[in-house]
Structures are given as C-alpha cells and as structure tokens.
Amino acid sequence: MTVKNSDGIDVKGNVSNDAVGNKISFAYSYDTETSAGLTAGTDKSMVVVVEGDGVAAQAITYFTMSRTAVVAVSCVPPTDNNA
C-alpha cells in the first residue's frame, strides 16, 4: 500500500525535482488515516524505497510513523558500482 498524505494523495517524489534541502516532506493524517483497513490513530510500520538511477543503487529504509510533529527518516543509497 502506498502511504497517502493528509489530502489523500500518494506520497512519492523525485529527490532531484521534489526535495527541498534534500528532504521530501508531507503532512500525514495520523488520527484519520485508514487506508487498507488500518486503524486510525495508531503507529504504522512504513518503508521508504529509493530507486537506483545508474549512479545511486536502490536503498530501502523501514520506520514507524508515530504521532509526533516531525518524523525524520533517512534513506541514503550507496553509489552504484555496476553503472
């Protein structure tokens, strides 16, 4: 399931185009999000996937979305040595 922001739009982005200060930020409706039958107002396990582009390899980061003002998640792909 793709995470949706507080407007119900899929959270996705291109770091080259959408990042501000190397961050992609979005508002999340912690208390009302029920996509895929999940319970609103509870912590949710999430995954960030960074796709490889020939320079950077794919990277995956697992984290928990909790009720807090800011949840900072870092997903730093290694250099793709097969390019």
Phi and psi in radians as a Rosetta constraint file:
Dihedral C 1 N 2 CA 2 C 2 CIRCULARHARMONIC -1.521 0.35
Dihedral N 2 CA 2 C 2 N 3 CIRCULARHARMONIC 2.340 0.35
Dihedral C 2 N 3 CA 3 C 3 CIRCULARHARMONIC -1.179 0.35
Dihedral N 3 CA 3 C 3 N 4 CIRCULARHARMONIC 2.448 0.35
Dihedral C 3 N 4 CA 4 C 4 CIRCULARHARMONIC -1.940 0.35
Dihedral N 4 CA 4 C 4 N 5 CIRCULARHARMONIC 2.547 0.35
Dihedral C 4 N 5 CA 5 C 5 CIRCULARHARMONIC -1.375 0.35
Dihedral N 5 CA 5 C 5 N 6 CIRCULARHARMONIC -3.070 0.35
Dihedral C 5 N 6 CA 6 C 6 CIRCULARHARMONIC -1.168 0.35
Dihedral N 6 CA 6 C 6 N 7 CIRCULARHARMONIC -0.214 0.35
Dihedral C 6 N 7 CA 7 C 7 CIRCULARHARMONIC -1.694 0.35
Dihedral N 7 CA 7 C 7 N 8 CIRCULARHARMONIC 0.059 0.35
Dihedral C 7 N 8 CA 8 C 8 CIRCULARHARMONIC 1.426 0.35
Dihedral N 8 CA 8 C 8 N 9 CIRCULARHARMONIC 0.282 0.35
Dihedral C 8 N 9 CA 9 C 9 CIRCULARHARMONIC -1.772 0.35
Dihedral N 9 CA 9 C 9 N 10 CIRCULARHARMONIC 2.419 0.35
Dihedral C 9 N 10 CA 10 C 10 CIRCULARHARMONIC -0.947 0.35
Dihedral N 10 CA 10 C 10 N 11 CIRCULARHARMONIC 2.367 0.35
Dihedral C 10 N 11 CA 11 C 11 CIRCULARHARMONIC -1.488 0.35
Dihedral N 11 CA 11 C 11 N 12 CIRCULARHARMONIC 2.028 0.35
Dihedral C 11 N 12 CA 12 C 12 CIRCULARHARMONIC -2.804 0.35
Dihedral N 12 CA 12 C 12 N 13 CIRCULARHARMONIC 2.865 0.35
Dihedral C 12 N 13 CA 13 C 13 CIRCULARHARMONIC -3.091 0.35
Dihedral N 13 CA 13 C 13 N 14 CIRCULARHARMONIC 2.902 0.35
Dihedral C 13 N 14 CA 14 C 14 CIRCULARHARMONIC -1.958 0.35
Dihedral N 14 CA 14 C 14 N 15 CIRCULARHARMONIC 2.038 0.35
Dihedral C 14 N 15 CA 15 C 15 CIRCULARHARMONIC -0.972 0.35
Dihedral N 15 CA 15 C 15 N 16 CIRCULARHARMONIC -0.657 0.35
Dihedral C 15 N 16 CA 16 C 16 CIRCULARHARMONIC -1.115 0.35
Dihedral N 16 CA 16 C 16 N 17 CIRCULARHARMONIC -0.577 0.35
Dihedral C 16 N 17 CA 17 C 17 CIRCULARHARMONIC -1.849 0.35
Dihedral N 17 CA 17 C 17 N 18 CIRCULARHARMONIC -0.578 0.35
Dihedral C 17 N 18 CA 18 C 18 CIRCULARHARMONIC -1.845 0.35
Dihedral N 18 CA 18 C 18 N 19 CIRCULARHARMONIC -0.197 0.35
Dihedral C 18 N 19 CA 19 C 19 CIRCULARHARMONIC -1.401 0.35
Dihedral N 19 CA 19 C 19 N 20 CIRCULARHARMONIC 2.485 0.35
Dihedral C 19 N 20 CA 20 C 20 CIRCULARHARMONIC -2.091 0.35
Dihedral N 20 CA 20 C 20 N 21 CIRCULARHARMONIC 2.039 0.35
Dihedral C 20 N 21 CA 21 C 21 CIRCULARHARMONIC 1.122 0.35
Dihedral N 21 CA 21 C 21 N 22 CIRCULARHARMONIC 0.635 0.35
Dihedral C 21 N 22 CA 22 C 22 CIRCULARHARMONIC 1.108 0.35
Dihedral N 22 CA 22 C 22 N 23 CIRCULARHARMONIC 0.459 0.35
Dihedral C 22 N 23 CA 23 C 23 CIRCULARHARMONIC -2.321 0.35
Dihedral N 23 CA 23 C 23 N 24 CIRCULARHARMONIC 2.436 0.35
Dihedral C 23 N 24 CA 24 C 24 CIRCULARHARMONIC -1.854 0.35
Dihedral N 24 CA 24 C 24 N 25 CIRCULARHARMONIC 2.033 0.35
Dihedral C 24 N 25 CA 25 C 25 CIRCULARHARMONIC -1.914 0.35
Dihedral N 25 CA 25 C 25 N 26 CIRCULARHARMONIC 2.622 0.35
Dihedral C 25 N 26 CA 26 C 26 CIRCULARHARMONIC -2.720 0.35
Dihedral N 26 CA 26 C 26 N 27 CIRCULARHARMONIC 2.661 0.35
Dihedral C 26 N 27 CA 27 C 27 CIRCULARHARMONIC -1.530 0.35
Dihedral N 27 CA 27 C 27 N 28 CIRCULARHARMONIC 2.379 0.35
Dihedral C 27 N 28 CA 28 C 28 CIRCULARHARMONIC -2.147 0.35
Dihedral N 28 CA 28 C 28 N 29 CIRCULARHARMONIC 2.312 0.35
Dihedral C 28 N 29 CA 29 C 29 CIRCULARHARMONIC -1.544 0.35
Dihedral N 29 CA 29 C 29 N 30 CIRCULARHARMONIC 1.364 0.35
Dihedral C 29 N 30 CA 30 C 30 CIRCULARHARMONIC -0.975 0.35
Dihedral N 30 CA 30 C 30 N 31 CIRCULARHARMONIC -0.754 0.35
Dihedral C 30 N 31 CA 31 C 31 CIRCULARHARMONIC -1.437 0.35
Dihedral N 31 CA 31 C 31 N 32 CIRCULARHARMONIC -0.142 0.35
Dihedral C 31 N 32 CA 32 C 32 CIRCULARHARMONIC -2.232 0.35
Dihedral N 32 CA 32 C 32 N 33 CIRCULARHARMONIC -0.166 0.35
Dihedral C 32 N 33 CA 33 C 33 CIRCULARHARMONIC -1.191 0.35
Dihedral N 33 CA 33 C 33 N 34 CIRCULARHARMONIC 2.091 0.35
Dihedral C 33 N 34 CA 34 C 34 CIRCULARHARMONIC -2.300 0.35
Dihedral N 34 CA 34 C 34 N 35 CIRCULARHARMONIC 0.320 0.35
Dihedral C 34 N 35 CA 35 C 35 CIRCULARHARMONIC -0.932 0.35
Dihedral N 35 CA 35 C 35 N 36 CIRCULARHARMONIC 2.538 0.35
Dihedral C 35 N 36 CA 36 C 36 CIRCULARHARMONIC 1.048 0.35
Dihedral N 36 CA 36 C 36 N 37 CIRCULARHARMONIC 0.408 0.35
Dihedral C 36 N 37 CA 37 C 37 CIRCULARHARMONIC 1.373 0.35
Dihedral N 37 CA 37 C 37 N 38 CIRCULARHARMONIC 0.201 0.35
Dihedral C 37 N 38 CA 38 C 38 CIRCULARHARMONIC -1.292 0.35
Dihedral N 38 CA 38 C 38 N 39 CIRCULARHARMONIC 2.663 0.35
Dihedral C 38 N 39 CA 39 C 39 CIRCULARHARMONIC -1.398 0.35
Dihedral N 39 CA 39 C 39 N 40 CIRCULARHARMONIC 2.243 0.35
Dihedral C 39 N 40 CA 40 C 40 CIRCULARHARMONIC -1.159 0.35
Dihedral N 40 CA 40 C 40 N 41 CIRCULARHARMONIC 2.644 0.35
Dihedral C 40 N 41 CA 41 C 41 CIRCULARHARMONIC 1.297 0.35
Dihedral N 41 CA 41 C 41 N 42 CIRCULARHARMONIC 0.354 0.35
Dihedral C 41 N 42 CA 42 C 42 CIRCULARHARMONIC -2.224 0.35
Dihedral N 42 CA 42 C 42 N 43 CIRCULARHARMONIC 2.678 0.35
Dihedral C 42 N 43 CA 43 C 43 CIRCULARHARMONIC -1.104 0.35
Dihedral N 43 CA 43 C 43 N 44 CIRCULARHARMONIC 2.527 0.35
Dihedral C 43 N 44 CA 44 C 44 CIRCULARHARMONIC -2.269 0.35
Dihedral N 44 CA 44 C 44 N 45 CIRCULARHARMONIC 2.375 0.35
Dihedral C 44 N 45 CA 45 C 45 CIRCULARHARMONIC -1.321 0.35
Dihedral N 45 CA 45 C 45 N 46 CIRCULARHARMONIC 2.339 0.35
Dihedral C 45 N 46 CA 46 C 46 CIRCULARHARMONIC -2.373 0.35
Dihedral N 46 CA 46 C 46 N 47 CIRCULARHARMONIC 2.875 0.35
Dihedral C 46 N 47 CA 47 C 47 CIRCULARHARMONIC -2.327 0.35
Dihedral N 47 CA 47 C 47 N 48 CIRCULARHARMONIC 2.355 0.35
Dihedral C 47 N 48 CA 48 C 48 CIRCULARHARMONIC -1.849 0.35
Dihedral N 48 CA 48 C 48 N 49 CIRCULARHARMONIC 2.254 0.35
Dihedral C 48 N 49 CA 49 C 49 CIRCULARHARMONIC -2.072 0.35
Dihedral N 49 CA 49 C 49 N 50 CIRCULARHARMONIC 2.177 0.35
Dihedral C 49 N 50 CA 50 C 50 CIRCULARHARMONIC -1.859 0.35
Dihedral N 50 CA 50 C 50 N 51 CIRCULARHARMONIC 2.094 0.35
Dihedral C 50 N 51 CA 51 C 51 CIRCULARHARMONIC -1.400 0.35
Dihedral N 51 CA 51 C 51 N 52 CIRCULARHARMONIC 2.551 0.35
Dihedral C 51 N 52 CA 52 C 52 CIRCULARHARMONIC -1.233 0.35
Dihedral N 52 CA 52 C 52 N 53 CIRCULARHARMONIC 2.680 0.35
Dihedral C 52 N 53 CA 53 C 53 CIRCULARHARMONIC -2.303 0.35
Dihedral N 53 CA 53 C 53 N 54 CIRCULARHARMONIC 0.270 0.35
Dihedral C 53 N 54 CA 54 C 54 CIRCULARHARMONIC 1.659 0.35
Dihedral N 54 CA 54 C 54 N 55 CIRCULARHARMONIC -0.358 0.35
Dihedral C 54 N 55 CA 55 C 55 CIRCULARHARMONIC -1.936 0.35
Dihedral N 55 CA 55 C 55 N 56 CIRCULARHARMONIC -0.755 0.35
Dihedral C 55 N 56 CA 56 C 56 CIRCULARHARMONIC -1.902 0.35
Dihedral N 56 CA 56 C 56 N 57 CIRCULARHARMONIC 2.469 0.35
Dihedral C 56 N 57 CA 57 C 57 CIRCULARHARMONIC -1.415 0.35
Dihedral N 57 CA 57 C 57 N 58 CIRCULARHARMONIC 2.917 0.35
Dihedral C 57 N 58 CA 58 C 58 CIRCULARHARMONIC -1.178 0.35
Dihedral N 58 CA 58 C 58 N 59 CIRCULARHARMONIC 2.538 0.35
Dihedral C 58 N 59 CA 59 C 59 CIRCULARHARMONIC -2.420 0.35
Dihedral N 59 CA 59 C 59 N 60 CIRCULARHARMONIC 2.584 0.35
Dihedral C 59 N 60 CA 60 C 60 CIRCULARHARMONIC -2.293 0.35
Dihedral N 60 CA 60 C 60 N 61 CIRCULARHARMONIC 2.348 0.35
Dihedral C 60 N 61 CA 61 C 61 CIRCULARHARMONIC -2.269 0.35
Dihedral N 61 CA 61 C 61 N 62 CIRCULARHARMONIC 2.305 0.35
Dihedral C 61 N 62 CA 62 C 62 CIRCULARHARMONIC -1.801 0.35
Dihedral N 62 CA 62 C 62 N 63 CIRCULARHARMONIC 2.431 0.35
Dihedral C 62 N 63 CA 63 C 63 CIRCULARHARMONIC -2.680 0.35
Dihedral N 63 CA 63 C 63 N 64 CIRCULARHARMONIC 3.015 0.35
Dihedral C 63 N 64 CA 64 C 64 CIRCULARHARMONIC -2.011 0.35
Dihedral N 64 CA 64 C 64 N 65 CIRCULARHARMONIC 2.194 0.35
Dihedral C 64 N 65 CA 65 C 65 CIRCULARHARMONIC -1.437 0.35
Dihedral N 65 CA 65 C 65 N 66 CIRCULARHARMONIC 2.134 0.35
Dihedral C 65 N 66 CA 66 C 66 CIRCULARHARMONIC -2.181 0.35
Dihedral N 66 CA 66 C 66 N 67 CIRCULARHARMONIC 3.000 0.35
Dihedral C 66 N 67 CA 67 C 67 CIRCULARHARMONIC -1.422 0.35
Dihedral N 67 CA 67 C 67 N 68 CIRCULARHARMONIC 1.668 0.35
Dihedral C 67 N 68 CA 68 C 68 CIRCULARHARMONIC -2.666 0.35
Dihedral N 68 CA 68 C 68 N 69 CIRCULARHARMONIC 2.762 0.35
Dihedral C 68 N 69 CA 69 C 69 CIRCULARHARMONIC -1.109 0.35
Dihedral N 69 CA 69 C 69 N 70 CIRCULARHARMONIC -0.674 0.35
Dihedral C 69 N 70 CA 70 C 70 CIRCULARHARMONIC -2.419 0.35
Dihedral N 70 CA 70 C 70 N 71 CIRCULARHARMONIC 2.255 0.35
Dihedral C 70 N 71 CA 71 C 71 CIRCULARHARMONIC -2.008 0.35
Dihedral N 71 CA 71 C 71 N 72 CIRCULARHARMONIC 1.918 0.35
Dihedral C 71 N 72 CA 72 C 72 CIRCULARHARMONIC -1.636 0.35
Dihedral N 72 CA 72 C 72 N 73 CIRCULARHARMONIC 2.231 0.35
Dihedral C 72 N 73 CA 73 C 73 CIRCULARHARMONIC -2.244 0.35
Dihedral N 73 CA 73 C 73 N 74 CIRCULARHARMONIC 2.321 0.35
Dihedral C 73 N 74 CA 74 C 74 CIRCULARHARMONIC -1.989 0.35
Dihedral N 74 CA 74 C 74 N 75 CIRCULARHARMONIC 2.278 0.35
Dihedral C 74 N 75 CA 75 C 75 CIRCULARHARMONIC -2.358 0.35
Dihedral N 75 CA 75 C 75 N 76 CIRCULARHARMONIC 1.688 0.35
Dihedral C 75 N 76 CA 76 C 76 CIRCULARHARMONIC -1.924 0.35
Dihedral N 76 CA 76 C 76 N 77 CIRCULARHARMONIC 1.866 0.35
Dihedral C 76 N 77 CA 77 C 77 CIRCULARHARMONIC -1.312 0.35
Dihedral N 77 CA 77 C 77 N 78 CIRCULARHARMONIC 2.548 0.35
Dihedral C 77 N 78 CA 78 C 78 CIRCULARHARMONIC -1.316 0.35
Dihedral N 78 CA 78 C 78 N 79 CIRCULARHARMONIC 2.920 0.35
Dihedral C 78 N 79 CA 79 C 79 CIRCULARHARMONIC -1.191 0.35
Dihedral N 79 CA 79 C 79 N 80 CIRCULARHARMONIC 2.407 0.35
Dihedral C 79 N 80 CA 80 C 80 CIRCULARHARMONIC -1.436 0.35
Dihedral N 80 CA 80 C 80 N 81 CIRCULARHARMONIC 1.892 0.35
Dihedral C 80 N 81 CA 81 C 81 CIRCULARHARMONIC -1.483 0.35
Dihedral N 81 CA 81 C 81 N 82 CIRCULARHARMONIC -0.027 0.35
Dihedral C 81 N 82 CA 82 C 82 CIRCULARHARMONIC -1.679 0.35
Dihedral N 82 CA 82 C 82 N 83 CIRCULARHARMONIC 0.027 0.35
